[in-house]
Amino acid sequence: MNFLLAEAGAFAFGMADVLVFVGFIVAVILVSTLMSRSAGKSSEDYFLAGRGLPWWLIGFSLIAANISAEQFVGMSGNAAMCTGLAIASFEWIAAITLVGVAFIFLPMFLRCGIYTIPEFLEYRYNKFARSLLSLFMMVILVGVSIAAVIYLGALTIDTLFHGTMVCGIEVNVITASWVLGFLAAVYVFIGGLKACAWADLIQGSALILGGVVVMLYAFSVFGKTPLADMQNGATPIYLRPAAYQTGEGADMFSGITDDTPTLKKFMTIDQDVLHMLRPLSDPNIVWTTLLFGIWIPNFYYWGLNQYIMQRTLGSKSLAEGQKGIVFAAAMKLIIPFIVVIPGILAFDLYSDQMAMEAENDEMANKPVLAQFDRLVAGNPEATDNAKTVFKFNREFAVLQPEKAAAIAKFNQATLGHTADFDAALASHEETIRKENKFDMDDALAQSLAIQSLNTEQISAAAGSGCAVSKELIGYKYDAAFPLLLKNLPFPNGVKGFVLAALFGAVMSSLASMLNAASTIFTMDIFNEYIKKDASQGLQVFVGRACVVVFAVIACLIVPILADPKFGGLFKYIQEFQGYLSPGVLVVFLYGLVSKKVPGFAGGLTILLSPIVYGALKYLPSTASMNYLNQMAITFFVLWGLMFVLNMVCPRKEEIRLEPKGEMDLTSSKGAAWAGIVVVVLTVGLYAYFW
């Protein structure tokens, strides 16, 4: 344990932290394995916890399976960016969505007695639709969701302990990824869904408490930080993208002093990011997406996503499942306060360190800048392309204007442009000053002009035969939450608990995803196409083998996800799922409203979903559109297709879904009233922060 006691940068564990951290992890593994001793007796025991989960276990399990590094690292990183509190829409809209899932989707699924979400499509459409959705879901779970959560968890460990030696192995993103993948696979391998659910009970409680602790300490440090440090630091917060895009940054410190109460100071300094209404220039959430686009990934994720719905499919009864889902919806309302707010505070306090993280990132800026220096020196290595132009974002240009100008001048020469560089730069600066409605100082205007010129150069490179480098970034926003853990003055023992809570959240989500992917492969692919008469024992064996294989595949994908082109891993996860979610949602919803839509329509719509969404992403006229709006257009196009197919070639006989099994399908009136309260509270939060 000596490595935990050693200092890694500004982060060091004391003995109390070590004991708390190790004790927490051991407790999770022991409780989950002991409570799931009988999970290997049958496929229903292993994959659905014997259909015996109570509402309180379902509620905590839903939250723990959902909240992980994707939120604590990815979402807080987006909050540190210009998006701010608006990224909380993924949480607050989810609260309303969950209420709908409890009373629309869950009764339908439990009535059919299904193991997997794709299995329902065979009842409603045909086997092809089921198999196609199973394949797509499995690819996205392993290649996107599991790999991304492993990477974000590993990024946190790397930020805190980078360079520390453990048993002769250096801690970095890659080694941390394999450790996370292995530990998550252990208790899923042993106990299946029941192990996940009991682990989630501990980890779900801990992650909420840990998030509250981080938020309170972040506010404490923020309140004590002199305004001068935030105004005139190496990367002052008035350079937050939202501020210099709108001109609001100049007055953000007016009317406050060092003695201003902490909450008022926060609400004043961060006023530009503490509202839900975002302009069309925002890379994550814009106001138009709140009308429809954001509902698509939410309904897909909470109602049609195997790794989330699997714990509700294992409920004791419909009423227990509904109460558990509404309980989770209520908890979703507090998540932004323990995830998003700390992300905003992280930029206020540690934006200079975010810039350093970007500059020193072995998978982002560092190798690109090294290649640039080699080419400038006329000493390219064999792996370098001598005809390379270098791309950088706006923050890089603002933070490192001299380096950005040198890169832009190098690009100009590489592209063979003969126009005078200074004249071209002056032209861009003049345009920027005309387009912006506020007076900006000369340094900012010149930086933005350099970035504008670089954008023009990258466009020209497309037809010149020149390679384009990875994008150089100004800030590593995904480092926001890890930097809070690294810098906040937690007392001995508390730091260990907070890190254990985050670590547990990552493990919980990974375990749930691995269990879901193995269930889909076993029940929808192995049982249907490889060995139809497989025994219960063989099914459990195949499920366990899949857990190991999928964990290995995801760890091998992790290095690819470090590329800055993904624009933050939270956005990447949501954006990539857009290839599937609109089509799946159309198929399920249309199957609810129409009993005569033809069987082949399900598979056709799912097949066309990635084609339509992909076309919108790459067509010049729609490529710059927000990805949530692209999802909305895809949804309406596919809904129109289903309408036409329903009218032209309807089924001759209506589909009737007969109850399967002996489960109590009585709905819960108490859950219905609680759901109404959750919806009203959500609307109130939007009204206050709009």
Phi and psi in degrees as a GROMACS rama.xvg file:
@    title "Ramachandran Plot"
@    xaxis  label "Phi"
@    yaxis  label "Psi"
@TYPE xy
-60.0061  -32.9169  ASN-2
-64.559  -28.6195  PHE-3
-73.717  -24.5368  LEU-4
-86.8447  -14.9929  LEU-5
-79.0117  152.098  ALA-6
-82.0608  134.624  GLU-7
-122.704  97.9575  ALA-8
67.8608  -124.962  GLY-9
-97.6196  6.58693  ALA-10
-108.995  123.125  PHE-11
-142.796  142.378  ALA-12
-95.8286  139.789  PHE-13
-94.4641  174.343  GLY-14
-60.5668  -38.8714  MET-15
-61.9941  -38.9201  ALA-16
-64.0494  -42.2439  ASP-17
-60.3229  -47.5446  VAL-18
-63.6592  -41.8857  LEU-19
-65.8245  -45.9542  VAL-20
-62.8692  -52.2726  PHE-21
-64.5327  -41.0467  VAL-22
-61.5935  -39.6085  GLY-23
-63.5682  -48.8461  PHE-24
-62.8849  -43.1991  ILE-25
-63.1597  -41.5871  VAL-26
-62.1828  -41.81  ALA-27
-61.6402  -48.2117  VAL-28
-66.523  -41.7902  ILE-29
-65.2456  -48.8023  LEU-30
-63.0663  -45.11  VAL-31
-65.1451  -38.6883  SER-32
-76.1878  -37.8375  THR-33
-67.2063  -38.8436  LEU-34
-78.4527  -5.97443  MET-35
-123.749  33.2789  SER-36
-62.0124  -30.7901  ARG-37
-94.062  9.88903  SER-38
-68.3577  -16.9736  ALA-39
-92.5239  4.57788  GLY-40
-73.2216  -33.8087  LYS-41
-149.41  165.246  SER-42
-64.9932  -35.1638  SER-43
-66.9307  -39.1291  GLU-44
-63.2605  -45.1257  ASP-45
-74.4148  -46.8999  TYR-46
-88.0445  -27.7248  PHE-47
-127.653  19.7884  LEU-48
53.9914  33.7822  ALA-49
66.484  17.3345  GLY-50
48.8965  52.5812  ARG-51
-135.936  22.516  GLY-52
-80.5934  131.144  LEU-53
-79.9054  167.358  PRO-54
-62.8057  -41.2549  TRP-55
-67.3933  -33.0516  TRP-56
-72.6811  -37.7959  LEU-57
-62.7686  -45.5196  ILE-58
-60.7195  -50.6622  GLY-59
-64.9727  -36.3107  PHE-60
-66.5378  -38.7781  SER-61
-61.557  -44.6629  LEU-62
-67.5994  -45.4779  ILE-63
-65.3604  -37.9507  ALA-64
-66.9629  -31.664  ALA-65
-84.3502  -49.2625  ASN-66
-83.8309  116.529  ILE-67
-151.341  -152.173  SER-68
-62.7797  -25.6355  ALA-69
-56.9795  -38.6228  GLU-70
-88.9819  -55.162  GLN-71
-62.0263  -33.3157  PHE-72
-101.541  -53.5128  VAL-73
-69.1568  -50.1681  GLY-74
-69.1335  -40.2277  MET-75
-65.9362  -29.964  SER-76
-66.3884  -41.877  GLY-77
-64.9253  -33.9855  ASN-78
-66.957  -37.1674  ALA-79
-66.1921  -27.3817  ALA-80
-72.3991  -165.711  MET-81
-70.515  -18.0091  CYS-82
-67.7964  -38.8959  THR-83
61.536  -138.965  GLY-84
-64.8867  -21.9781  LEU-85
-59.4341  -25.987  ALA-86
-66.1839  -15.7491  ILE-87
-65.5186  -12.5302  ALA-88
-58.0057  -30.951  SER-89
-65.1267  -23.9735  PHE-90
-91.1633  -47.7432  GLU-91
-72.3825  -38.1643  TRP-92
-64.61  -32.5236  ILE-93
-62.6578  -32.6484  ALA-94
-62.0004  -44.773  ALA-95
-67.4932  -41.1836  ILE-96
-59.1718  -43.2781  THR-97
-60.4903  -39.139  LEU-98
-61.6757  -41.8034  VAL-99
-63.8582  -40.5526  GLY-100
-61.0403  -40.6315  VAL-101
-61.9984  -32.7647  ALA-102
-113.5  -2.31725  PHE-103
-113.112  -57.8112  ILE-104
-81.8884  -45.2371  PHE-105
-59.2937  -45.6828  LEU-106
-57.4719  -38.6771  PRO-107
-66.3426  -42.411  MET-108
-71.3541  -43.4567  PHE-109
-68.1364  -31.2782  LEU-110
-60.4405  -35.8768  ARG-111
-84.555  -13.5114  CYS-112
64.0752  35.8936  GLY-113
-80.7171  157.327  ILE-114
-92.4609  -37.0286  TYR-115
-129.256  156.371  THR-116
-63.6708  -44.1996  ILE-117
-58.7893  -29.3779  PRO-118
-58.3181  -32.4933  GLU-119
-61.6432  -32.611  PHE-120
-66.8572  -25.5135  LEU-121
-69.6018  -35.0902  GLU-122
-67.7702  -40.6946  TYR-123
-90.4643  -32.8869  ARG-124
-121.519  -91.8343  TYR-125
-160.554  177.752  ASN-126
-67.8821  -32.3889  LYS-127
-61.6013  -43.2176  PHE-128
-61.0383  -42.6207  ALA-129
-62.0213  -47.5099  ARG-130
-66.1999  -39.7807  SER-131
-64.8711  -46.2436  LEU-132
-64.9974  -38.3577  LEU-133
-58.9757  -45.6604  SER-134
-62.926  -48.3225  LEU-135
-62.0736  -44.7765  PHE-136
-62.1823  -41.2449  MET-137
-65.7021  -41.2874  MET-138
-63.629  -44.4164  VAL-139
-68.6339  -40.8576  ILE-140
-59.3869  -48.9489  LEU-141
-78.2266  -47.7302  VAL-142
-80.5181  -22.5226  GLY-143
-115.303  -65.7891  VAL-144
-65.2036  -54.3777  SER-145
-64.8  -46.4536  ILE-146
-61.9993  -40.5168  ALA-147
-68.6814  -41.5459  ALA-148
-66.4325  -39.6823  VAL-149
-60.5651  -44.7141  ILE-150
-62.4258  -45.8916  TYR-151
-65.6887  -38.5275  LEU-152
-64.9911  -42.3354  GLY-153
-65.7745  -34.3365  ALA-154
-61.9176  -39.8871  LEU-155
-62.9579  -46.9531  THR-156
-61.9226  -41.6535  ILE-157
-65.0485  -41.9465  ASP-158
-61.2783  -36.5589  THR-159
-83.2038  -38.3886  LEU-160
-122.35  17.8613  PHE-161
-53.6599  130.089  HIS-162
90.3784  -13.4129  GLY-163
-67.8881  139.377  THR-164
-96.6729  129.379  MET-165
-125.068  113.947  VAL-166
52.5198  38.7779  CYS-167
80.7816  3.69598  GLY-168
-112.887  131.418  ILE-169
-77.3979  135.538  GLU-170
-76.1522  121.93  VAL-171
-149.929  -175.442  ASN-172
-59.8578  -40.5966  VAL-173
-69.1221  -49.6917  ILE-174
-64.9237  -38.5586  THR-175
-64.1951  -34.7867  ALA-176
-62.0149  -44.2003  SER-177
-67.3432  -35.5791  TRP-178
-64.7529  -46.3598  VAL-179
-61.764  -46.5814  LEU-180
-59.999  -40.8  GLY-181
-66.487  -48.8306  PHE-182
-64.7947  -39.1367  LEU-183
-65.3388  -36.7131  ALA-184
-70.2796  -25.7444  ALA-185
-60.4041  -56.9984  VAL-186
-80.8592  -18.8279  TYR-187
-70.2627  -41.5202  VAL-188
-56.5869  -40.2762  PHE-189
-79.0001  -49.7276  ILE-190
-117.356  -2.34202  GLY-191
63.371  -146.483  GLY-192
-63.8808  -37.5882  LEU-193
-63.3494  -38.8289  LYS-194
-64.2394  -41.3321  ALA-195
-60.2621  -46.0062  CYS-196
-63.0718  -44.6086  ALA-197
-70.8225  -36.0794  TRP-198
-64.4659  -38.3094  ALA-199
-63.5686  -33.3552  ASP-200
-59.89  -43.6853  LEU-201
-73.1216  -48.0497  ILE-202
-72.0417  -34.6994  GLN-203
-64.161  -42.1845  GLY-204
-65.2614  -42.5726  SER-205
-67.5271  -39.201  ALA-206
-69.1262  -34.2989  LEU-207
-67.8425  -46.6334  ILE-208
-64.0734  -42.2108  LEU-209
-63.3784  -39.5594  GLY-210
-63.3381  -39.4937  GLY-211
-63.1452  -42.2709  VAL-212
-61.1782  -45.9814  VAL-213
-61.8337  -44.4116  VAL-214
-60.5183  -45.3989  MET-215
-64.7768  -42.2491  LEU-216
-68.2948  -36.1827  TYR-217
-64.1677  -42.2366  ALA-218
-63.7665  -38.3299  PHE-219
-61.6861  -46.4096  SER-220
-68.1147  -40.4448  VAL-221
-59.4717  -43.2784  PHE-222
-64.4458  -28.2257  GLY-223
-92.9057  -7.8859  LYS-224
-79.7713  124.027  THR-225
-59.6447  143.127  PRO-226
-59.87  -32.7649  LEU-227
-60.8951  -34.3121  ALA-228
-67.21  -32.9404  ASP-229
-84.4616  -28.0067  MET-230
-79.2638  -38.0842  GLN-231
-122.495  20.0401  ASN-232
-71.8355  -176.374  GLY-233
-60.6889  -35.9432  ALA-234
-134.034  77.2487  THR-235
-58.862  149.677  PRO-236
-72.8751  -10.024  ILE-237
-71.8443  -4.9771  TYR-238
-89.992  5.42011  LEU-239
-53.3451  134.158  ARG-240
-48.5098  -41.8213  PRO-241
-62.1916  -34.99  ALA-242
-70.7058  -49.7135  ALA-243
-81.6483  -5.70157  TYR-244
-82.4498  -28.271  GLN-245
-110.655  -15.5881  THR-246
85.9111  3.34339  GLY-247
-76.0693  -15.3612  GLU-248
-64.6601  -27.9555  GLY-249
-63.6596  -30.8348  ALA-250
-108.219  13.3229  ASP-251
-70.3201  -16.9953  MET-252
-102.068  2.08778  PHE-253
-70.9814  138.907  SER-254
84.3548  3.9396  GLY-255
-128.892  155.115  ILE-256
-132.227  179.641  THR-257
-62.7552  -23.5176  ASP-258
-91.4115  -1.08694  ASP-259
-62.9134  136.614  THR-260
-51.068  144.062  PRO-261
-54.7304  -47.3605  THR-262
-64.9081  -41.7013  LEU-263
-64.8054  -40.4072  LYS-264
-60.3472  -44.0438  LYS-265
-64.0471  -46.4704  PHE-266
-64.5628  -28.7206  MET-267
-80.8998  -51.3425  THR-268
-64.4319  -37.6125  ILE-269
-104.35  24.7468  ASP-270
-60.4429  -29.0898  GLN-271
-72.0253  -15.2893  ASP-272
-121.072  8.91206  VAL-273
-103.393  43.4007  LEU-274
-147.424  160.348  HIS-275
-87.6467  -19.1083  MET-276
-85.0732  112.574  LEU-277
-114.876  144.816  ARG-278
-71.2641  167.529  PRO-279
-65.6616  -14.6561  LEU-280
-80.4602  -10.6939  SER-281
-67.7615  135.075  ASP-282
-76.5578  -11.2663  PRO-283
-116.505  -59.9291  ASN-284
-126.161  125.031  ILE-285
-120.163  162.086  VAL-286
-61.5294  -31.0195  TRP-287
-67.6834  -27.3863  THR-288
-70.22  -23.6068  THR-289
-69.9929  -21.227  LEU-290
-71.176  -38.8756  LEU-291
-150.8  -46.012  PHE-292
-52.6607  -42.5118  GLY-293
-70.9533  -19.6239  ILE-294
-71.2572  -27.1136  TRP-295
-65.2524  -56.9464  ILE-296
-63.5491  -28.8609  PRO-297
-68.8181  -48.2289  ASN-298
-66.9683  -35.6938  PHE-299
-65.1957  -47.989  TYR-300
-65.6525  -47.2941  TYR-301
-86.4932  -22.9542  TRP-302
-110.664  -22.0729  GLY-303
-129.584  10.0041  LEU-304
-96.8179  122.027  ASN-305
-57.0907  -44.0272  GLN-306
-73.139  -19.9379  TYR-307
-87.6179  -49.4435  ILE-308
-70.7093  -17.3353  MET-309
-60.3525  -36.3503  GLN-310
-72.6693  -26.615  ARG-311
-78.3639  -29.0853  THR-312
-67.844  -19.6693  LEU-313
-95.5357  14.8211  GLY-314
-73.8905  157.095  SER-315
-65.1445  -37.3682  LYS-316
-156.866  171.764  SER-317
-62.3098  -43.2769  LEU-318
-61.7464  -42.439  ALA-319
-63.0708  -42.1706  GLU-320
-63.0081  -43.6299  GLY-321
-65.1988  -42.7799  GLN-322
-63.2933  -39.3239  LYS-323
-64.8176  -41.0873  GLY-324
-67.3121  -43.9386  ILE-325
-66.7671  -35.3677  VAL-326
-59.6353  -43.3319  PHE-327
-65.0038  -37.9902  ALA-328
-60.8052  -40.6067  ALA-329
-63.8678  -40.4953  ALA-330
-67.2694  -28.0487  MET-331
-62.6883  -26.3012  LYS-332
-66.1979  -26.1628  LEU-333
-94.1143  -12.2347  ILE-334
-59.0587  -44.1681  ILE-335
-57.5489  -30.6194  PRO-336
-72.6846  -22.4097  PHE-337
-106.572  -1.53498  ILE-338
-122.429  -51.8852  VAL-339
-75.1371  -48.6902  VAL-340
-58.0583  -46.0551  ILE-341
-58.4395  -34.3084  PRO-342
-63.415  -42.1727  GLY-343
-63.7396  -44.269  ILE-344
-63.6777  -33.977  LEU-345
-61.2762  -39.9964  ALA-346
-68.2063  -39.7428  PHE-347
-58.7864  -39.6713  ASP-348
-91.932  -36.829  LEU-349
-131.677  31.2225  TYR-350
-62.4873  -31.4702  SER-351
-64.4738  -37.0407  ASP-352
-72.9595  -31.3035  GLN-353
-62.9557  -37.6823  MET-354
-66.0983  -40.4261  ALA-355
-66.0504  -39.2294  MET-356
-59.8522  -39.8795  GLU-357
-66.6755  -42.8514  ALA-358
-66.7937  -35.0465  GLU-359
-98.4127  5.11573  ASN-360
-68.195  120.475  ASP-361
-67.4312  -17.6509  GLU-362
-110.782  7.24252  MET-363
-131.508  -102.985  ALA-364
-67.2828  -41.1749  ASN-365
-57.0018  -52.0093  LYS-366
-67.2707  -31.3052  PRO-367
-68.3949  -44.8262  VAL-368
-65.7288  -34.2926  LEU-369
-64.4746  -40.7725  ALA-370
-64.0596  -41.8414  GLN-371
-60.4221  -45.4494  PHE-372
-62.3773  -37.9762  ASP-373
-65.5594  -42.0542  ARG-374
-68.8823  -38.9003  LEU-375
-63.6156  -37.129  VAL-376
-77.8151  -4.23323  ALA-377
72.0705  27.5521  GLY-378
-129.871  60.0827  ASN-379
-68.7707  141.456  PRO-380
-83.8443  171.485  GLU-381
-59.6846  -28.4325  ALA-382
-84.8639  -8.12228  THR-383
-84.8786  147.528  ASP-384
-100.187  114.793  ASN-385
-63.5012  -21.0551  ALA-386
-103.706  69.0572  LYS-387
-120.848  135.982  THR-388
-109.331  150.307  VAL-389
-111.198  133.066  PHE-390
-105.425  139.989  LYS-391
-142.074  155.242  PHE-392
-92.8028  179.262  ASN-393
-64.06  -40.154  ARG-394
-64.7638  -36.9001  GLU-395
-62.0059  -42.3154  PHE-396
-64.7764  -37.1419  ALA-397
-71.3371  -39.9925  VAL-398
-81.3287  -33.2846  LEU-399
-129.764  67.0488  GLN-400
-62.4395  -36.0329  PRO-401
-68.5061  -43.869  GLU-402
-64.9388  -41.5916  LYS-403
-62.126  -41.2294  ALA-404
-64.8358  -41.1457  ALA-405
-62.8014  -39.9043  ALA-406
-65.9117  -44.6382  ILE-407
-62.2621  -38.6062  ALA-408
-67.6332  -39.8367  LYS-409
-62.0138  -44.2648  PHE-410
-59.3215  -41.4867  ASN-411
-58.1119  -44.0505  GLN-412
-69.5167  -40.5314  ALA-413
-61.8569  -39.5353  THR-414
-76.9205  -10.1609  LEU-415
77.7967  22.3434  GLY-416
-76.2856  128.728  HIS-417
-94.7058  -10.3181  THR-418
-62.6942  148.406  ALA-419
-63.1891  127.558  ASP-420
-63.3944  -46.3741  PHE-421
-62.9914  -36.9604  ASP-422
-67.3907  -41.4451  ALA-423
-63.3203  -39.851  ALA-424
-66.7775  -40.6184  LEU-425
-63.59  -37.1068  ALA-426
-64.4449  -42.938  SER-427
-65.4198  -38.4916  HIS-428
-64.8974  -40.6685  GLU-429
-61.6397  -42.1633  GLU-430
-62.4681  -43.321  THR-431
-63.4632  -41.5705  ILE-432
-65.5667  -33.3542  ARG-433
-72.4172  -37.2943  LYS-434
-75.4496  -28.3225  GLU-435
-91.063  140.675  ASN-436
-94.3024  12.0159  LYS-437
-133.179  154.911  PHE-438
-78.1422  126.103  ASP-439
-116.399  149.933  MET-440
-70.0242  164.322  ASP-441
-61.3046  -39.6893  ASP-442
-62.5579  -44.3997  ALA-443
-67.0448  -42.2835  LEU-444
-60.6836  -42.6799  ALA-445
-67.1801  -38.7515  GLN-446
-63.3461  -45.3548  SER-447
-66.6218  -32.0843  LEU-448
-66.9746  -39.4334  ALA-449
-61.8835  -43.4741  ILE-450
-66.893  -38.4851  GLN-451
-62.6925  -42.0333  SER-452
-63.5639  -39.6206  LEU-453
-63.0119  -39.5182  ASN-454
-60.0674  -41.4318  THR-455
-64.1818  -39.0527  GLU-456
-66.2824  -40.973  GLN-457
-64.6629  -38.0212  ILE-458
-63.5465  -40.5882  SER-459
-68.0474  -29.5448  ALA-460
-65.6499  -25.1425  ALA-461
-59.9173  -34.3188  ALA-462
-106.14  11.6976  GLY-463
-104.22  -8.49761  SER-464
85.3715  2.09865  GLY-465
-83.4318  144.206  CYS-466
-79.4266  153.46  ALA-467
-114.865  130.617  VAL-468
-71.8572  168.359  SER-469
-58.9946  149.781  LYS-470
-71.1303  129.137  GLU-471
-78.7186  131.417  LEU-472
-113.436  151.493  ILE-473
-81.7634  -44.2561  GLY-474
-124.703  144.557  TYR-475
-97.264  89.9518  LYS-476
-65.2286  -30.5334  TYR-477
-67.082  -7.14028  ASP-478
-87.9395  1.9438  ALA-479
-57.7746  -56.24  ALA-480
-68.7867  -43.0007  PHE-481
-56.9209  -35.055  PRO-482
-69.2862  -31.691  LEU-483
-62.681  -45.6625  LEU-484
-62.2191  -35.099  LEU-485
-74.9149  -33.0392  LYS-486
-106.845  -26.4357  ASN-487
-67.696  141.916  LEU-488
-82.8069  65.6387  PRO-489
-69.0749  141.022  PHE-490
-72.8053  164.222  PRO-491
-55.2188  133.659  ASN-492
96.3212  -40.793  GLY-493
-69.709  -40.8224  VAL-494
-60.2018  -42.006  LYS-495
-63.4722  -39.006  GLY-496
-66.9995  -44.1423  PHE-497
-62.172  -45.4777  VAL-498
-65.9746  -37.6428  LEU-499
-64.4189  -38.2374  ALA-500
-64.0661  -44.2655  ALA-501
-66.2396  -43.543  LEU-502
-60.6053  -42.7971  PHE-503
-65.1125  -36.3991  GLY-504
-63.3271  -41.3788  ALA-505
-63.4136  -46.5442  VAL-506
-60.7202  -41.1541  MET-507
-62.7231  -47.4821  SER-508
-65.3967  -42.205  SER-509
-61.0846  -44.2118  LEU-510
-62.3097  -42.8008  ALA-511
-63.7185  -42.0085  SER-512
-67.561  -42.03  MET-513
-63.1409  -41.1588  LEU-514
-64.1408  -41.5646  ASN-515
-66.2207  -45.3313  ALA-516
-63.4932  -39.7873  ALA-517
-68.4523  -34.0561  SER-518
-64.762  -45.7327  THR-519
-61.0693  -46.614  ILE-520
-62.6613  -45.82  PHE-521
-66.3471  -50.4542  THR-522
-81.82  -34.5918  MET-523
-100.079  -20.1758  ASP-524
-115.965  -57.0651  ILE-525
-62.0247  -50.7859  PHE-526
-66.0257  -29.9818  ASN-527
-91.7615  -29.8308  GLU-528
-124.675  -21.7577  TYR-529
-102.351  -50.2577  ILE-530
-147.718  95.8524  LYS-531
-68.5999  -27.5144  LYS-532
-102.38  30.6494  ASP-533
-61.8939  137.573  ALA-534
-72.0817  165.51  SER-535
-59.3224  -41.9393  GLN-536
-63.5348  -39.9885  GLY-537
-67.2755  -38.6171  LEU-538
-61.3794  -43.5406  GLN-539
-64.8082  -40.2392  VAL-540
-61.3785  -45.1438  PHE-541
-62.7092  -42.2728  VAL-542
-59.7363  -42.7064  GLY-543
-67.2347  -39.2628  ARG-544
-63.3467  -38.9587  ALA-545
-62.8619  -37.4321  CYS-546
-56.002  -45.5948  VAL-547
-67.2381  -47.9985  VAL-548
-62.2917  -45.7965  VAL-549
-66.5211  -35.3113  PHE-550
-64.0413  -40.8266  ALA-551
-65.3631  -45.7333  VAL-552
-59.5348  -46.0572  ILE-553
-61.3939  -41.5679  ALA-554
-63.8489  -33.2603  CYS-555
-70.7364  -24.4839  LEU-556
-82.3531  -23.2606  ILE-557
-48.8739  -46.6068  VAL-558
-57.8348  -29.4875  PRO-559
-67.077  -32.7637  ILE-560
-74.5088  -9.36339  LEU-561
-75.5765  -8.0518  ALA-562
-64.3195  126.184  ASP-563
-61.8934  -15.2254  PRO-564
-62.4297  -18.1976  LYS-565
-73.1588  -14.4233  PHE-566
66.9607  33.8991  GLY-567
97.5315  131.748  GLY-568
-69.5359  -29.3628  LEU-569
-63.3944  -45.2767  PHE-570
-63.7954  -40.4324  LYS-571
-59.6022  -44.5079  TYR-572
-62.0866  -47.9458  ILE-573
-65.4288  -42.0098  GLN-574
-67.091  -41.8162  GLU-575
-68.1789  -35.7896  PHE-576
-66.1968  -15.6608  GLN-577
-62.7319  -19.9639  GLY-578
-66.6371  -25.4093  TYR-579
-112.658  -39.876  LEU-580
-60.4104  -40.7568  SER-581
-62.1984  -44.0029  PRO-582
-65.7239  -41.3805  GLY-583
-65.1052  -42.7872  VAL-584
-64.4448  -40.2101  LEU-585
-60.4215  -46.4586  VAL-586
-60.8378  -44.2323  VAL-587
-72.6583  -44.6127  PHE-588
-67.1302  -41.3925  LEU-589
-67.9143  -32.1735  TYR-590
-65.6344  -23.7513  GLY-591
-79.3476  -39.9292  LEU-592
-87.4067  -18.0942  VAL-593
-129.433  128.719  SER-594
-92.7983  -3.22199  LYS-595
-119.29  8.20174  LYS-596
-64.3754  135.139  VAL-597
-65.2375  153.287  PRO-598
-60.9533  -38.9502  GLY-599
-70.623  -15.7835  PHE-600
-65.4298  -32.3994  ALA-601
-62.3463  -53.5873  GLY-602
-64.3604  -39.4628  GLY-603
-62.5517  -44.0527  LEU-604
-65.9462  -42.8423  THR-605
-63.3798  -38.1437  ILE-606
-67.2787  -36.1439  LEU-607
-80.4412  -19.926  LEU-608
-55.8999  -52.2134  SER-609
-67.0157  -26.0725  PRO-610
-70.239  -47.4463  ILE-611
-66.1928  -47.2804  VAL-612
-63.4494  -41.534  TYR-613
-63.1303  -38.6341  GLY-614
-63.2249  -41.4832  ALA-615
-64.7245  -30.6955  LEU-616
-76.3237  -23.8584  LYS-617
-115.789  -13.1118  TYR-618
-68.4393  134.918  LEU-619
-55.5648  -34.4182  PRO-620
-74.7137  -20.4242  SER-621
-124.155  -3.91361  THR-622
-62.11  -32.4585  ALA-623
-85.4145  -3.06035  SER-624
-69.5006  146.945  MET-625
-57.541  138.904  ASN-626
-63.3178  -28.3541  TYR-627
-70.4046  -34.4481  LEU-628
-68.6598  -34.8693  ASN-629
-63.0162  -38.7138  GLN-630
-62.3076  -41.5645  MET-631
-62.7025  -43.6064  ALA-632
-63.515  -43.3633  ILE-633
-58.0633  -43.9767  THR-634
-58.5371  -49.0929  PHE-635
-67.6165  -36.5089  PHE-636
-62.3102  -45.7786  VAL-637
-72.0313  -33.1628  LEU-638
-62.9901  -41.3621  TRP-639
-61.8856  -38.5145  GLY-640
-62.5364  -45.9755  LEU-641
-61.9663  -38.1991  MET-642
-62.0192  -44.5149  PHE-643
-64.4141  -45.4641  VAL-644
-63.7071  -37.0941  LEU-645
-65.5769  -34.7668  ASN-646
-79.3359  -39.6231  MET-647
-79.3072  -43.8822  VAL-648
-136.925  69.3717  CYS-649
-71.551  158.196  PRO-650
-62.0438  148.704  ARG-651
-75.8359  -32.0585  LYS-652
-123.192  139.983  GLU-653
-69.0065  146.57  GLU-654
-78.2363  132.33  ILE-655
-125.209  124.068  ARG-656
-96.0641  105.619  LEU-657
-83.5655  143.707  GLU-658
-59.1311  140.127  PRO-659
-124.607  127.415  LYS-660
92.7174  -173.36  GLY-661
-115.214  20.7499  GLU-662
-68.6332  142.695  MET-663
-72.79  117.249  ASP-664
-103.727  23.6866  LEU-665
-76.4481  127.492  THR-666
-74.7175  155.732  SER-667
-96.265  117.002  SER-668
-70.1765  -36.6606  LYS-669
-61.9051  -41.086  GLY-670
-65.0627  -34.6655  ALA-671
-64.4476  -45.1756  ALA-672
-65.7931  -41.1728  TRP-673
-62.8485  -36.9511  ALA-674
-62.3999  -38.7023  GLY-675
-63.345  -41.6698  ILE-676
-61.4048  -42.6818  VAL-677
-60.906  -43.3532  VAL-678
-63.0482  -44.5076  VAL-679
-61.8268  -43.8126  VAL-680
-63.1672  -39.4284  LEU-681
-63.1238  -45.3618  THR-682
-60.4562  -39.4672  VAL-683
-62.6272  -40.8363  GLY-684
-63.3713  -41.1749  LEU-685
-64.1536  -41.6491  TYR-686
-62.297  -39.7116  ALA-687
-70.4758  -41.6545  TYR-688
-98.7447  7.32048  PHE-689
